[in-house]
């Protein structure tokens, strides 16, 4: 019997190392999958330069008043929405600053929307509805590198003057010209053929982590490696905020709590108020003048680790 031609997309090819995984015991499955996952960090690191370029572009976008949009279908789209949704509680950002657009709309987050990734005409409508414009930064996420919805979205973004990037785990071929920055963490065939929620999904999440975290660090959202722009939206984050202020300002918990209340529950503002001895408004103005970077405002280094 003739063998069908191999799919040119690496993420759709069969993995010879896991050909007998259907007969494997639970521990053997763990070992097989863990062995495959070990390739992911190296694949991501090989893309360090384009990832750094994306961080720089995101920073420029934010400082210019623009927004970052992730666009994807299926798992790729869900990862973009996830990363966007994590920015407000982690970095105190407006939810509009980083947004995720998924083919098929919000319903696709919890249930597969058959054919959504092939509805290319919908991509432009979705970006237009989100108000994508010049000055924004649109990152398409397509594990296979060929998702029609994503490529049409990038074409639309370029058409309105937005900057663009593509994250793919298989070479996108000629379609890559639609992106200003191309990030290709090639992770190889999956343990289960075509299941890109595995290695490709893990690599994608790592890249997204780097882009948004890197851009937020550049915007002054950290003091050293301490989160100082988090939103205390629950008891855990309120406790973390108090502990950061206690450590950075060398205060008791009651004093840190009082300072945070005066600072509008913003750690960064509280730290500046403490060290400059100024009220909230003056602290916020000082931070604005220095691009949000605490070190430039207070002239101090973070407390030592340990």
Sine and cosine of phi, psi and omega as CSV:
sin_phi,cos_phi,sin_psi,cos_psi,sin_omega,cos_omega
0.00,0.00,0.71,-0.70,-0.02,-1.00
-0.93,0.37,0.66,-0.75,0.03,-1.00
-1.00,0.08,0.74,-0.67,0.01,-1.00
-0.90,0.43,0.49,-0.87,-0.01,-1.00
-0.90,0.44,0.55,-0.83,0.01,-1.00
-0.93,0.37,0.61,-0.79,0.06,-1.00
-0.94,0.35,0.77,-0.64,-0.02,-1.00
-0.91,0.42,-0.32,0.95,0.03,-1.00
-0.98,0.21,0.85,-0.53,-0.07,-1.00
-0.85,0.52,-0.60,0.80,-0.04,-1.00
-0.93,0.37,-0.24,0.97,-0.01,-1.00
-0.97,-0.23,-0.01,1.00,-0.03,-1.00
-0.99,0.10,0.41,-0.91,0.00,-1.00
-0.98,0.19,0.58,-0.81,-0.04,-1.00
-0.98,-0.19,0.92,-0.39,-0.04,-1.00
-0.90,0.44,-0.40,0.92,-0.05,-1.00
-0.96,0.28,-0.31,0.95,-0.02,-1.00
-0.86,-0.50,0.39,0.92,-0.07,-1.00
-0.87,0.49,-0.45,0.89,-0.02,-1.00
-0.94,-0.33,0.43,0.90,-0.06,-1.00
-0.91,0.41,-0.37,0.93,0.00,-1.00
-0.94,0.34,-0.26,0.96,0.03,-1.00
-0.97,-0.23,0.02,1.00,-0.12,-0.99
-0.98,0.20,0.55,-0.84,0.13,-0.99
-0.96,0.26,0.30,-0.95,-0.02,-1.00
-0.78,0.63,-0.72,0.69,-0.01,-1.00
-0.91,0.41,-0.58,0.81,0.04,-1.00
-0.91,0.41,-0.61,0.79,0.06,-1.00
-0.89,0.47,-0.69,0.72,0.03,-1.00
-0.85,0.52,-0.72,0.69,-0.04,-1.00
-0.91,0.42,-0.66,0.75,0.01,-1.00
-0.90,0.44,-0.71,0.70,-0.03,-1.00
-0.94,0.34,-0.61,0.79,0.03,-1.00
-0.90,0.44,-0.61,0.79,0.03,-1.00
-0.89,0.45,-0.64,0.77,0.04,-1.00
-0.92,0.40,-0.66,0.75,-0.05,-1.00
-0.90,0.43,-0.37,0.93,-0.03,-1.00
-0.91,0.42,-0.32,0.95,-0.02,-1.00
-0.98,0.19,-0.29,0.96,-0.15,-0.99
-0.90,0.43,-0.78,0.62,-0.03,-1.00
-0.85,0.53,-0.63,0.77,0.01,-1.00
-0.92,0.39,-0.63,0.78,0.02,-1.00
-0.89,0.46,-0.63,0.77,0.03,-1.00
-0.93,0.36,-0.69,0.72,-0.04,-1.00
-0.89,0.45,-0.53,0.85,0.04,-1.00
-0.90,0.44,-0.28,0.96,0.02,-1.00
-0.98,-0.20,0.39,0.92,-0.10,-1.00
-0.84,0.54,-0.63,0.77,-0.06,-1.00
-0.94,0.34,-0.75,0.66,0.06,-1.00
-0.92,0.40,-0.50,0.87,0.08,-1.00
-0.91,0.42,-0.69,0.73,0.04,-1.00
-0.88,0.47,-0.61,0.79,0.04,-1.00
-0.90,0.44,-0.61,0.79,0.03,-1.00
-0.93,0.37,-0.61,0.79,0.07,-1.00
-0.88,0.48,-0.73,0.68,-0.01,-1.00
-0.89,0.46,-0.65,0.76,0.02,-1.00
-0.92,0.40,-0.65,0.76,0.04,-1.00
-0.89,0.45,-0.67,0.74,0.04,-1.00
-0.88,0.48,-0.73,0.69,0.03,-1.00
-0.85,0.52,-0.67,0.74,0.00,-1.00
-0.87,0.50,-0.77,0.64,-0.04,-1.00
-0.90,0.43,-0.68,0.73,-0.02,-1.00
-0.92,0.39,-0.40,0.91,0.04,-1.00
-1.00,-0.01,0.09,1.00,0.01,-1.00
1.00,0.08,0.15,0.99,0.02,-1.00
-1.00,0.04,0.03,-1.00,-0.05,-1.00
-0.81,-0.58,0.39,-0.92,0.07,-1.00
-0.97,-0.25,0.78,-0.63,0.05,-1.00
-0.87,-0.50,0.74,-0.67,0.20,-0.98
-0.99,-0.14,0.64,-0.77,0.03,-1.00
-0.73,-0.68,0.79,-0.62,0.02,-1.00
-0.28,-0.96,0.10,-1.00,0.04,-1.00
-0.82,-0.57,0.50,-0.87,0.04,-1.00
0.86,0.51,-0.68,-0.73,-0.02,-1.00
-0.84,0.54,-0.66,0.75,0.00,-1.00
-0.87,0.50,-0.68,0.73,0.03,-1.00
-0.91,0.40,-0.64,0.76,0.00,-1.00
-0.90,0.43,-0.62,0.78,0.02,-1.00
-0.91,0.42,-0.61,0.79,0.05,-1.00
-0.90,0.43,-0.70,0.71,0.03,-1.00
-0.89,0.45,-0.64,0.76,0.02,-1.00
-0.87,0.49,-0.76,0.65,-0.04,-1.00
-0.89,0.46,-0.66,0.75,0.02,-1.00
-0.89,0.46,-0.66,0.75,-0.06,-1.00
-0.94,0.33,-0.35,0.94,-0.01,-1.00
-0.99,0.11,-0.24,0.97,-0.06,-1.00
-0.93,0.36,-0.70,0.71,-0.02,-1.00
-0.86,0.51,-0.75,0.66,0.00,-1.00
-0.94,0.33,-0.48,0.88,-0.04,-1.00
-0.99,0.16,-0.65,0.76,-0.14,-0.99
-0.86,-0.51,0.11,0.99,0.04,-1.00
0.92,0.40,0.48,0.88,-0.05,-1.00
-1.00,0.05,0.38,-0.93,0.16,-0.99
-0.92,0.39,0.68,-0.73,0.00,-1.00
-0.84,0.55,-0.38,0.92,0.00,-1.00
-0.97,0.23,-0.26,0.97,-0.10,-1.00
-0.93,0.38,-0.66,0.75,0.07,-1.00
-0.79,-0.62,0.85,-0.53,-0.07,-1.00
-0.78,-0.63,0.51,-0.86,0.05,-1.00
-0.92,-0.40,0.74,-0.67,0.06,-1.00
-0.88,-0.47,0.83,-0.56,-0.03,-1.00
-0.88,-0.48,0.69,-0.72,0.04,-1.00
-0.85,0.53,0.78,-0.63,-0.03,-1.00
0.99,-0.11,-0.10,0.99,0.06,-1.00
0.97,0.23,-0.12,-0.99,-0.07,-1.00
-0.81,0.59,-0.52,0.85,0.00,-1.00
-0.88,0.48,-0.45,0.89,-0.03,-1.00
-0.96,0.29,-0.17,0.99,0.02,-1.00
-0.94,0.34,-0.50,0.87,-0.06,-1.00
-0.89,-0.46,-0.24,0.97,0.01,-1.00
-0.56,-0.83,0.73,-0.68,-0.02,-1.00
-0.85,0.53,0.73,-0.68,0.06,-1.00
-0.97,-0.24,0.98,-0.17,-0.11,-0.99
-0.84,0.54,0.78,-0.62,0.08,-1.00
0.99,0.16,-0.03,1.00,-0.07,-1.00
-0.87,0.49,-0.60,0.80,-0.06,-1.00
-0.94,0.33,-0.26,0.97,0.00,-1.00
-1.00,-0.09,-0.10,0.99,-0.02,-1.00
-1.00,0.10,0.98,0.21,-0.13,-0.99
-0.90,0.44,-0.56,0.83,-0.02,-1.00
-0.91,0.41,-0.42,0.91,-0.02,-1.00
-0.95,0.30,-0.43,0.90,-0.05,-1.00
-0.86,0.50,-0.74,0.68,0.02,-1.00
-0.89,0.45,-0.64,0.77,0.03,-1.00
-0.89,0.46,-0.67,0.74,-0.04,-1.00
-0.91,0.41,-0.67,0.75,0.02,-1.00
-0.94,0.35,-0.60,0.80,0.04,-1.00
-0.91,0.41,-0.64,0.77,0.01,-1.00
-0.90,0.44,-0.52,0.85,0.02,-1.00
-0.99,0.14,-0.11,0.99,0.04,-1.00
0.98,0.22,0.44,0.90,0.01,-1.00
-0.87,0.50,0.74,-0.68,-0.10,-0.99
-0.53,-0.85,0.06,-1.00,0.08,-1.00
-0.85,0.53,0.65,-0.76,-0.06,-1.00
0.99,-0.15,-0.24,0.97,0.08,-1.00
-1.00,0.01,0.19,-0.98,0.01,-1.00
-0.78,-0.63,0.88,-0.48,-0.06,-1.00
-0.92,-0.39,0.84,-0.54,0.02,-1.00
-0.94,-0.35,0.91,-0.42,0.08,-1.00
-1.00,0.08,0.67,-0.74,0.01,-1.00
-0.87,-0.49,0.88,-0.47,-0.03,-1.00
-0.58,-0.82,0.98,-0.17,-0.07,-1.00
-0.80,0.59,-0.69,0.72,-0.02,-1.00
-0.97,0.22,-0.30,0.95,-0.05,-1.00
1.00,0.10,-0.06,1.00,-0.13,-0.99
-0.83,-0.55,0.09,1.00,-0.10,-0.99
-0.84,0.55,0.89,-0.45,-0.07,-1.00
-0.85,0.52,-0.66,0.75,-0.01,-1.00
-0.85,0.53,-0.68,0.73,-0.04,-1.00
-0.92,0.39,-0.70,0.71,-0.03,-1.00
-0.92,0.39,-0.58,0.81,0.08,-1.00
-0.92,0.38,-0.60,0.80,0.04,-1.00
-0.89,0.47,-0.67,0.74,0.02,-1.00
-0.91,0.41,-0.63,0.77,0.04,-1.00
-0.89,0.46,-0.66,0.75,0.04,-1.00
-0.89,0.46,-0.70,0.71,-0.02,-1.00
-0.87,0.50,-0.71,0.70,0.03,-1.00
-0.89,0.45,-0.57,0.82,-0.01,-1.00
-0.90,0.43,-0.47,0.88,0.00,-1.00
-0.99,-0.15,0.08,1.00,0.07,-1.00
1.00,-0.06,0.17,0.99,0.04,-1.00
-0.99,0.16,0.46,-0.89,0.12,-0.99
-0.99,0.15,0.43,-0.90,-0.13,-0.99
-0.67,-0.74,0.42,-0.91,0.13,-0.99
-0.59,-0.81,0.39,-0.92,0.05,-1.00
-0.78,-0.63,0.75,-0.66,0.14,-0.99
-0.93,-0.37,0.85,-0.52,0.00,-1.00
-0.59,-0.80,0.47,-0.88,0.00,-1.00
-0.94,-0.33,0.25,0.97,0.11,-0.99
-0.55,-0.84,0.64,-0.77,-0.05,-1.00
-0.82,0.58,0.78,-0.62,-0.06,-1.00
-0.99,0.13,-0.09,1.00,0.02,-1.00
0.93,0.36,-0.60,-0.80,-0.09,-1.00
-0.89,0.45,-0.40,0.92,-0.04,-1.00
-0.92,0.40,-0.26,0.97,-0.06,-1.00
-0.90,0.43,-0.33,0.94,-0.03,-1.00
-0.91,0.41,-0.24,0.97,0.00,-1.00
-0.97,0.25,-0.18,0.98,-0.08,-1.00
-0.90,-0.43,0.63,-0.78,0.07,-1.00
-0.96,0.27,-0.54,0.84,0.01,-1.00
-0.79,-0.61,0.75,-0.66,0.01,-1.00
-0.86,-0.51,0.84,-0.55,-0.01,-1.00
-0.90,-0.43,0.88,-0.47,-0.12,-0.99
-0.80,-0.60,0.99,0.17,0.12,-0.99
-0.98,0.19,1.00,-0.06,-0.08,-1.00
-0.99,0.17,0.94,-0.33,-0.10,-1.00
-0.98,-0.21,-0.05,1.00,0.07,-1.00
0.99,0.12,0.01,-1.00,0.00,-1.00
-0.86,0.52,0.57,-0.82,-0.04,-1.00
-0.98,0.20,0.33,-0.95,0.05,-1.00
-0.87,0.49,-0.61,0.79,0.14,-0.99
-0.91,-0.41,0.88,-0.48,-0.18,-0.98
-0.77,0.64,0.84,-0.54,0.09,-1.00
0.99,0.15,-0.02,1.00,-0.03,-1.00
-1.00,0.09,0.99,0.14,-0.12,-0.99
-0.97,0.23,0.08,1.00,0.16,-0.99
-0.97,0.23,-0.08,1.00,-0.02,-1.00
-1.00,0.01,-0.94,-0.35,-0.08,-1.00
-0.87,0.48,-0.69,0.72,-0.02,-1.00
-0.89,0.46,-0.65,0.76,0.02,-1.00
-0.91,0.42,-0.65,0.76,0.02,-1.00
-0.90,0.43,-0.70,0.72,0.03,-1.00
-0.88,0.47,-0.67,0.75,0.00,-1.00
-0.88,0.47,-0.70,0.71,0.01,-1.00
-0.88,0.48,-0.65,0.76,0.03,-1.00
-0.88,0.47,-0.68,0.73,0.00,-1.00
-0.90,0.43,-0.70,0.71,0.01,-1.00
-0.89,0.46,-0.66,0.75,0.07,-1.00
-0.81,0.59,-0.71,0.70,-0.05,-1.00
-0.92,0.39,-0.66,0.75,-0.08,-1.00
-0.91,0.42,-0.81,0.59,-0.05,-1.00
-0.95,0.31,-0.67,0.74,0.01,-1.00
-0.89,0.45,-0.69,0.72,0.02,-1.00
-0.87,0.49,-0.70,0.71,0.00,-1.00
-0.91,0.42,-0.65,0.76,-0.01,-1.00
-0.93,0.38,-0.60,0.80,0.08,-1.00
-0.87,0.49,-0.70,0.71,0.01,-1.00
-0.89,0.46,-0.45,0.89,0.01,-1.00
-1.00,0.10,0.00,1.00,0.03,-1.00
1.00,0.05,0.40,0.92,-0.02,-1.00
-0.98,0.18,-0.05,1.00,0.06,-1.00
-0.77,-0.63,0.38,-0.92,0.14,-0.99
-0.86,-0.51,0.97,-0.23,-0.27,-0.96
0.91,0.41,-0.81,-0.58,0.08,-1.00
-0.95,-0.31,0.33,0.94,0.03,-1.00
-1.00,-0.02,0.74,-0.67,0.09,-1.00
-0.96,0.29,0.88,-0.48,-0.05,-1.00
-0.86,-0.50,0.11,0.99,0.07,-1.00
-0.83,-0.55,0.35,0.94,0.00,-1.00
-0.94,0.35,0.40,-0.92,0.06,-1.00
-0.98,-0.18,0.83,-0.55,-0.02,-1.00
-0.98,0.18,0.96,0.29,-0.09,-1.00
-1.00,0.00,-0.09,1.00,0.07,-1.00
-0.51,-0.86,0.07,-1.00,-0.08,-1.00
-0.88,0.47,-0.62,0.78,-0.01,-1.00
-0.89,0.46,-0.71,0.70,-0.03,-1.00
-0.95,0.31,-0.54,0.84,0.08,-1.00
-0.90,0.44,-0.67,0.74,0.04,-1.00
-0.90,0.44,-0.67,0.74,0.01,-1.00
-0.89,0.45,-0.67,0.74,0.02,-1.00
-0.86,0.51,-0.72,0.70,-0.01,-1.00
-0.90,0.44,-0.65,0.76,-0.02,-1.00
-0.92,0.39,-0.60,0.80,0.04,-1.00
-0.90,0.43,-0.72,0.69,0.00,-1.00
-0.90,0.43,-0.64,0.77,0.05,-1.00
-0.86,0.51,-0.70,0.71,-0.06,-1.00
-0.95,0.32,-0.73,0.68,-0.09,-1.00
-0.94,0.33,-0.62,0.78,-0.08,-1.00
-0.98,-0.18,-0.04,1.00,-0.01,-1.00
0.83,0.56,0.82,0.58,-0.03,-1.00
-0.88,-0.48,0.34,-0.94,0.14,-0.99
-0.96,0.28,0.26,-0.96,0.01,-1.00
-0.88,0.47,-0.71,0.71,0.03,-1.00
-0.86,0.51,-0.65,0.76,0.00,-1.00
-0.92,0.39,-0.63,0.77,0.03,-1.00
-0.90,0.43,-0.66,0.75,0.01,-1.00
-0.89,0.46,-0.69,0.73,0.01,-1.00
-0.90,0.43,-0.69,0.73,0.01,-1.00
-0.88,0.47,-0.67,0.75,0.02,-1.00
-0.89,0.45,-0.64,0.77,0.04,-1.00
-0.88,0.48,-0.67,0.74,0.01,-1.00
-0.93,0.36,-0.43,0.90,-0.04,-1.00
-1.00,-0.05,0.17,0.99,-0.02,-1.00
0.94,0.34,0.50,0.86,0.03,-1.00
0.91,0.41,0.38,0.93,0.01,-1.00
-0.95,-0.30,0.89,-0.45,-0.05,-1.00
-0.86,0.52,-0.73,0.68,-0.06,-1.00
-0.85,0.53,-0.72,0.69,0.00,-1.00
-0.90,0.43,-0.64,0.77,0.00,-1.00
-0.87,0.49,-0.68,0.74,-0.01,-1.00
-0.89,0.45,-0.70,0.71,-0.01,-1.00
-0.92,0.40,-0.67,0.74,0.06,-1.00
-0.84,0.55,-0.69,0.72,-0.05,-1.00
-0.90,0.44,-0.77,0.64,-0.12,-0.99
-0.98,0.19,-0.46,0.89,0.04,-1.00
-1.00,-0.06,-0.23,0.97,-0.01,-1.00
0.90,0.44,0.65,0.76,-0.06,-1.00
-0.83,-0.55,0.33,-0.95,0.06,-1.00
-0.96,0.27,0.13,-0.99,-0.11,-0.99
-0.81,0.59,-0.74,0.67,-0.06,-1.00
-0.86,0.51,-0.67,0.74,0.00,-1.00
-0.93,0.36,-0.59,0.80,0.04,-1.00
-0.90,0.44,-0.69,0.72,0.01,-1.00
-0.90,0.43,-0.62,0.78,0.02,-1.00
-0.92,0.40,-0.65,0.76,0.02,-1.00
-0.89,0.46,-0.66,0.75,0.03,-1.00
-0.90,0.43,-0.66,0.75,0.00,-1.00
-0.88,0.47,-0.64,0.77,-0.01,-1.00
-0.91,0.42,-0.49,0.87,-0.06,-1.00
-0.97,-0.26,0.40,0.92,0.07,-1.00
0.92,0.40,0.36,0.93,0.05,-1.00
0.99,0.13,0.08,1.00,-0.08,-1.00
-1.00,-0.03,0.91,-0.40,-0.07,-1.00
-0.85,0.53,-0.69,0.72,-0.07,-1.00
-0.84,0.54,-0.63,0.78,-0.02,-1.00
-0.94,0.34,-0.44,0.90,-0.05,-1.00
-0.99,0.13,-0.72,0.69,-0.13,-0.99
-0.98,-0.17,-0.19,0.98,0.03,-1.00
0.90,0.43,0.51,0.86,0.00,-1.00
-0.78,-0.63,0.42,-0.91,0.11,-0.99
-1.00,-0.06,0.36,-0.93,0.06,-1.00
-0.90,0.44,0.35,-0.94,0.05,-1.00
-0.89,0.45,0.51,-0.86,-0.02,-1.00
-0.90,0.44,0.44,-0.90,0.02,-1.00
-0.99,0.17,0.72,-0.70,0.08,-1.00
1.00,0.05,0.00,0.00,0.00,0.00
